[in-house]
Amino acid sequence: MMTQGIAEILALYNDRAQLAEASTIPSPWYVDTRVADLELENVFSKTWQVIGRTDQIQKPGDFLTFTVAGEPIVAVRGSDGQLRAFYNVCRHHAAAVVTESCGHAQILHCPYHGWNYGLDGSLKGMPEFEGVKGFDRSANGLVPVKVATWEKFVLVNLDPNAEPVERFLGRIMQRMAPLEVTKLHYVASRQYDIACNWKVFVDNYLDGGYHVPHLHKGLNSVLDYKQYTIENEDRYCLQSSPMVSSDEDAATGATRKGDRAWYFWQYPNFMINCYAGYMDTNLVIPVDVDHCRVIFDFYFGEVATEAARKYNEESIAVGDRVQSEDLGICEAVQRGLKSRAYGAGRLSVRREAGEHLFHRLLAADLKGQSRSAIAAD
């Protein structure tokens, strides 16, 4: 059998089909390494990516490091109070200048040969460099990266010509604002390594609650599934549901409260889940074509008392259980995508509009098209 070219694989998906006629993106998009490589270049290198939390870089000298599309990044608060980001690559012999995940520093010191950089990225010193000719210190600072903040999050974009973060996020900024998540306090993180393509996890999140009654019995007990809504705008999808009181699952009923549950997805790989006095975020990071890493950050309104700490621990345990339920099914889907029996599937008009938006936005990026027409469609 002749191997398909990447252009043929991309052409398998009809990104112009409306939801009622649409299929999912085809299985090769989930299992072909060439698609994964193209995503790093056309998606993750050109979209605003969350790399950390604003509470990590509040004071001058605070820094955090992360990896975006395979590139090491450091964000640091300067002595002047300005937030900057750089490639975390020494200009001498390419070692990582900052080796900790977060912390505080007066200067950025490369551990390899001792080169020093200021908090503004400028090269400050090079030990034993006398006699080197034609070297311009001012041109050898750390290479900058676009950086911005939104709500509780720090974002970067590797594309020097990237649109402003406000334009990229669009109306999700207005929809999130009334929830006042900036008043919440970060408490803990959990990391999950999953044997599936990153898009499988996003698909699962965006199926409009389709899998909830079948896979998440506890969560389903507190959601009014029949009134579950899906709204697509710009490059985000908002799924939401009225909350109901239930003692069917005591732990879920005790820790998932409020009038309504809000589930935001921001293209391509960031989710925000909100209940009364609670938020968790899910950042999905591609590892390779068959694996992804999902980082959960948990935030709560009350953190000071012993009762609040116990409640928050119970809430995180509920989140861990829901994620464990998703993990198994996502890995099963990845195995099924490699079967000769599967090519693509149809979408539920009632439930899977968010998944349809995701697939069309992704197709536009992979094919080098404009996202704007899709978001407005």
NUBA-28297 format. One record per residue (C-alpha): x, y, z. Coordinates in Angstrom, 3 decimals. Example, Ala and Ser with C-alpha at 12.3 -4.5 7.8 and 13.67 -1.06 7.14 Angstrom:
2
- 12.300	-4.500	7.800 $
- 13.670	-1.060	7.140 $
***
This chain:
377
- 0.000	0.000	0.000 $
- 1.418	3.388	-1.028 $
- 2.085	5.766	1.820 $
- -0.111	8.857	1.687 $
- 1.564	12.242	1.480 $
- 0.844	14.861	4.121 $
- -1.183	16.939	1.644 $
- -3.401	13.911	0.924 $
- -3.900	13.282	4.632 $
- -4.930	16.897	5.231 $
- -7.298	16.730	2.257 $
- -9.182	13.813	3.859 $
- -11.036	16.290	6.081 $
- -13.741	18.538	4.657 $
- -13.481	21.667	6.795 $
- -16.295	23.377	4.861 $
- -18.980	20.888	5.906 $
- -21.573	22.273	8.311 $
- -22.216	20.389	11.556 $
- -25.161	18.351	10.263 $
- -23.041	16.966	7.421 $
- -19.657	16.982	9.128 $
- -17.379	14.152	10.141 $
- -14.546	14.239	12.634 $
- -11.018	14.806	11.480 $
- -9.749	11.477	10.073 $
- -7.754	8.939	12.060 $
- -4.387	9.667	10.344 $
- -4.485	13.137	11.909 $
- -4.181	11.431	15.311 $
- -1.535	8.838	14.503 $
- 0.762	10.231	11.789 $
- 3.980	11.802	13.079 $
- 4.049	14.254	10.170 $
- 0.755	15.765	11.358 $
- 2.169	16.039	14.878 $
- 5.237	17.856	13.525 $
- 3.041	20.208	11.500 $
- 0.982	21.001	14.603 $
- 4.080	22.076	16.508 $
- 4.985	24.475	13.722 $
- 1.561	25.759	12.626 $
- -0.465	25.544	15.848 $
- 1.621	25.551	19.022 $
- 4.277	27.917	17.674 $
- 1.686	30.436	16.475 $
- -1.004	30.527	19.153 $
- -0.960	32.093	22.597 $
- 0.027	29.350	25.021 $
- -0.450	29.299	28.790 $
- 2.869	28.697	30.565 $
- 2.060	29.455	34.190 $
- 0.211	31.535	36.746 $
- 0.384	35.237	37.521 $
- 1.007	34.496	41.214 $
- 4.340	32.953	40.198 $
- 5.726	36.189	38.737 $
- 4.377	38.968	40.983 $
- 7.605	40.543	42.292 $
- 10.728	41.784	40.504 $
- 13.043	38.806	40.074 $
- 10.266	36.203	40.079 $
- 10.597	33.768	37.182 $
- 8.999	30.649	35.751 $
- 10.114	28.260	33.018 $
- 8.127	26.143	30.611 $
- 8.410	24.382	27.251 $
- 6.255	25.456	24.283 $
- 6.371	23.557	20.986 $
- 9.640	21.999	22.107 $
- 11.181	25.396	22.883 $
- 12.467	26.212	26.404 $
- 10.984	29.475	27.687 $
- 11.625	31.636	30.749 $
- 9.319	34.438	31.898 $
- 10.662	36.928	34.444 $
- 9.449	40.061	36.221 $
- 12.021	42.798	35.686 $
- 13.385	45.269	38.204 $
- 11.163	47.836	36.504 $
- 8.088	45.678	37.180 $
- 7.659	44.697	33.533 $
- 6.999	41.080	32.633 $
- 9.230	39.709	29.865 $
- 9.785	36.302	28.319 $
- 12.767	34.843	26.502 $
- 14.000	31.648	24.948 $
- 15.752	29.935	27.855 $
- 18.874	29.339	25.762 $
- 22.292	30.784	26.537 $
- 23.783	32.651	23.599 $
- 27.190	31.083	24.267 $
- 26.761	27.283	23.949 $
- 22.946	26.861	24.121 $
- 22.599	25.573	27.698 $
- 19.455	26.357	29.665 $
- 20.164	29.538	31.595 $
- 17.428	28.969	34.190 $
- 17.145	25.371	35.385 $
- 14.409	25.623	38.026 $
- 10.688	25.532	37.222 $
- 10.065	28.753	39.156 $
- 11.726	30.923	41.751 $
- 13.398	34.246	42.391 $
- 16.714	35.639	41.117 $
- 18.666	38.887	41.043 $
- 20.375	37.870	37.811 $
- 19.969	35.002	35.334 $
- 23.143	32.919	35.625 $
- 23.976	30.187	33.123 $
- 25.347	27.170	35.015 $
- 27.482	25.979	32.081 $
- 30.106	28.708	31.585 $
- 28.841	31.344	33.966 $
- 27.418	33.873	31.533 $
- 25.111	36.334	33.264 $
- 21.970	38.008	31.953 $
- 19.925	40.778	33.512 $
- 16.251	40.417	34.336 $
- 15.660	42.390	31.126 $
- 17.494	39.706	29.133 $
- 20.588	41.816	28.426 $
- 23.988	40.142	28.559 $
- 25.809	41.403	31.652 $
- 28.977	39.370	31.828 $
- 31.095	36.658	30.167 $
- 33.919	35.179	32.293 $
- 37.343	34.889	30.665 $
- 36.234	36.412	27.368 $
- 39.065	38.880	26.955 $
- 40.633	38.994	23.509 $
- 37.508	37.977	21.611 $
- 37.202	40.251	18.587 $
- 34.087	41.461	16.797 $
- 31.744	40.495	19.649 $
- 28.760	42.783	20.277 $
- 27.502	42.257	23.805 $
- 24.328	44.251	23.121 $
- 23.372	41.859	20.315 $
- 23.831	38.738	22.444 $
- 21.147	39.057	25.069 $
- 18.466	36.425	25.523 $
- 16.122	36.238	22.538 $
- 12.718	37.709	23.480 $
- 9.299	36.085	23.153 $
- 5.900	37.799	23.214 $
- 4.284	37.519	26.656 $
- 0.976	38.616	28.197 $
- -1.305	37.942	31.145 $
- -5.028	37.266	31.335 $
- -7.032	36.557	34.483 $
- -4.749	34.218	36.526 $
- -2.633	33.094	33.572 $
- 0.687	33.893	31.892 $
- 0.778	33.305	28.116 $
- 3.474	33.461	25.439 $
- 3.486	33.323	21.652 $
- 6.572	32.207	19.728 $
- 5.439	33.989	16.571 $
- 7.082	37.446	16.460 $
- 4.219	38.611	14.212 $
- 1.462	37.224	16.449 $
- -1.748	39.156	16.901 $
- -2.251	40.738	20.354 $
- -3.498	38.337	23.006 $
- -6.728	40.346	23.358 $
- -7.556	39.762	19.707 $
- -6.658	36.080	19.896 $
- -8.817	35.475	22.967 $
- -11.694	37.582	21.670 $
- -15.001	37.407	23.491 $
- -13.957	34.764	25.997 $
- -12.454	37.630	27.972 $
- -15.879	39.226	28.392 $
- -17.576	35.899	29.175 $
- -15.028	35.001	31.851 $
- -14.903	38.388	33.568 $
- -18.189	38.098	35.563 $
- -16.977	34.874	37.185 $
- -14.275	36.878	39.026 $
- -11.742	34.059	39.044 $
- -8.964	36.502	39.964 $
- -10.351	36.350	43.513 $
- -9.619	32.629	43.726 $
- -6.427	31.232	45.247 $
- -4.161	28.633	43.689 $
- -3.895	25.537	45.889 $
- -2.429	22.575	44.012 $
- -1.505	20.987	40.689 $
- -1.838	17.466	39.327 $
- -0.135	16.068	36.239 $
- -1.409	13.195	34.120 $
- 0.572	11.416	31.427 $
- -1.867	9.824	28.994 $
- -1.194	7.397	26.131 $
- -3.260	9.297	23.588 $
- -2.843	12.092	21.077 $
- -3.533	15.523	22.586 $
- -6.525	15.978	20.280 $
- -8.244	12.901	21.733 $
- -8.293	14.592	25.139 $
- -9.660	17.819	23.638 $
- -12.317	15.899	21.676 $
- -13.427	14.195	24.873 $
- -13.733	17.550	26.629 $
- -15.723	19.075	23.764 $
- -18.349	16.389	23.225 $
- -21.015	18.501	24.917 $
- -21.412	16.208	27.894 $
- -22.213	13.312	25.548 $
- -20.058	10.905	27.588 $
- -20.929	12.247	31.042 $
- -23.978	10.019	31.819 $
- -22.046	6.959	30.735 $
- -18.560	7.613	32.108 $
- -18.945	10.110	34.977 $
- -21.829	8.912	37.158 $
- -20.848	11.147	40.049 $
- -20.534	14.306	37.971 $
- -23.723	13.471	36.092 $
- -25.628	13.389	39.392 $
- -25.134	17.149	39.937 $
- -25.671	18.357	36.348 $
- -29.019	18.942	34.652 $
- -27.890	17.044	31.563 $
- -31.023	17.826	29.516 $
- -30.361	21.575	29.923 $
- -26.656	21.329	29.013 $
- -25.793	24.058	26.488 $
- -22.969	24.537	23.957 $
- -21.961	27.961	22.608 $
- -19.232	28.595	20.032 $
- -17.626	32.014	19.555 $
- -14.301	33.209	18.177 $
- -11.784	30.528	19.153 $
- -13.556	29.265	22.241 $
- -16.425	27.016	23.222 $
- -18.490	27.427	26.372 $
- -20.323	24.378	27.659 $
- -22.516	24.979	30.672 $
- -25.200	23.278	32.719 $
- -27.561	24.124	35.569 $
- -26.553	22.421	38.817 $
- -28.897	20.184	40.802 $
- -28.716	18.969	44.386 $
- -28.042	15.273	44.713 $
- -26.820	12.816	47.332 $
- -26.301	10.061	44.762 $
- -22.548	10.638	45.017 $
- -21.755	12.280	48.334 $
- -18.265	13.554	47.484 $
- -19.303	15.119	44.173 $
- -22.464	16.611	45.649 $
- -20.485	18.164	48.501 $
- -17.758	19.723	46.346 $
- -19.447	20.704	43.071 $
- -21.884	23.473	43.981 $
- -23.520	26.624	42.634 $
- -26.308	27.551	40.256 $
- -24.399	26.609	37.115 $
- -21.278	24.804	35.929 $
- -19.131	26.612	33.363 $
- -16.710	24.760	31.091 $
- -14.592	26.968	28.808 $
- -12.262	25.684	26.106 $
- -9.838	28.108	24.440 $
- -8.227	26.973	21.193 $
- -6.174	24.958	20.953 $
- -5.421	23.280	24.295 $
- -6.617	25.147	27.393 $
- -9.729	24.464	29.496 $
- -11.233	26.342	32.443 $
- -13.865	24.686	34.662 $
- -15.790	26.824	37.156 $
- -18.276	26.162	39.942 $
- -19.162	28.325	42.941 $
- -15.916	29.184	44.764 $
- -13.893	26.792	42.598 $
- -11.917	26.655	39.374 $
- -9.628	24.127	37.805 $
- -7.697	24.560	34.583 $
- -6.524	21.857	32.183 $
- -3.502	22.489	29.958 $
- -2.988	19.772	27.334 $
- 0.575	19.406	26.084 $
- 1.506	17.150	23.162 $
- 4.408	14.840	24.003 $
- 4.426	12.802	20.797 $
- 1.808	11.481	18.402 $
- 0.651	8.833	20.916 $
- 1.098	10.683	24.215 $
- 0.076	13.904	25.920 $
- 0.511	15.465	29.328 $
- -2.360	17.251	31.050 $
- -1.637	19.712	33.861 $
- -4.519	20.490	36.236 $
- -4.299	23.579	38.464 $
- -6.864	23.901	41.268 $
- -8.111	27.220	42.669 $
- -10.493	27.921	45.565 $
- -12.233	30.884	47.143 $
- -11.510	29.850	50.736 $
- -8.109	28.542	51.799 $
- -7.315	29.859	55.290 $
- -9.281	27.594	57.646 $
- -8.834	23.908	58.426 $
- -12.386	23.263	57.195 $
- -11.582	24.970	53.907 $
- -8.397	22.939	53.483 $
- -10.286	19.694	54.066 $
- -13.014	20.730	51.622 $
- -10.435	21.673	49.007 $
- -8.641	18.338	49.369 $
- -11.926	16.491	48.908 $
- -12.692	18.595	45.838 $
- -9.300	17.836	44.286 $
- -9.911	14.122	44.947 $
- -13.186	14.353	43.000 $
- -11.351	16.003	40.130 $
- -8.732	13.252	40.211 $
- -11.424	10.577	40.018 $
- -13.114	12.231	37.025 $
- -9.756	12.533	35.282 $
- -8.990	8.860	35.945 $
- -12.287	7.949	34.292 $
- -11.367	10.040	31.248 $
- -7.838	8.658	31.087 $
- -8.920	5.083	30.391 $
- -11.366	5.989	27.642 $
- -8.923	8.375	25.929 $
- -6.277	5.648	25.773 $
- -8.850	3.197	24.387 $
- -9.779	5.721	21.679 $
- -6.132	6.139	20.679 $
- -5.840	2.380	20.198 $
- -9.054	2.333	18.159 $
- -7.864	5.152	15.897 $
- -5.142	2.804	14.625 $
- -7.621	0.151	13.570 $
- -8.262	-0.472	9.890 $
- -11.945	-0.563	10.841 $
- -12.057	3.178	11.590 $
- -11.524	6.206	9.390 $
- -13.680	9.029	10.782 $
- -16.958	9.401	12.686 $
- -20.021	11.596	12.445 $
- -20.848	14.308	14.959 $
- -23.935	14.788	17.120 $
- -25.655	18.048	16.157 $
- -27.088	18.300	19.673 $
- -23.824	17.660	21.512 $
- -20.661	18.040	19.454 $
- -20.662	21.573	18.041 $
- -17.577	22.425	20.104 $
- -15.657	19.507	18.646 $
- -16.663	20.664	15.159 $
- -15.271	24.157	15.879 $
- -12.031	22.646	17.161 $
- -11.541	20.505	14.078 $
- -12.213	23.387	11.687 $
- -9.864	25.765	13.504 $
- -7.186	23.095	13.536 $
- -7.658	22.384	9.836 $
- -7.320	26.092	9.052 $
- -3.998	26.276	10.896 $
- -2.605	23.084	9.394 $
- -3.595	24.156	5.896 $
- -2.384	27.745	6.390 $
- -5.840	29.310	6.149 $
- -7.479	32.119	8.094 $
- -9.241	31.212	11.341 $
- -11.474	34.296	11.267 $
- -14.001	33.017	8.744 $
- -14.447	29.813	10.744 $
- -14.970	31.593	14.025 $
- -17.622	33.811	12.422 $
- -19.374	30.971	10.582 $
***
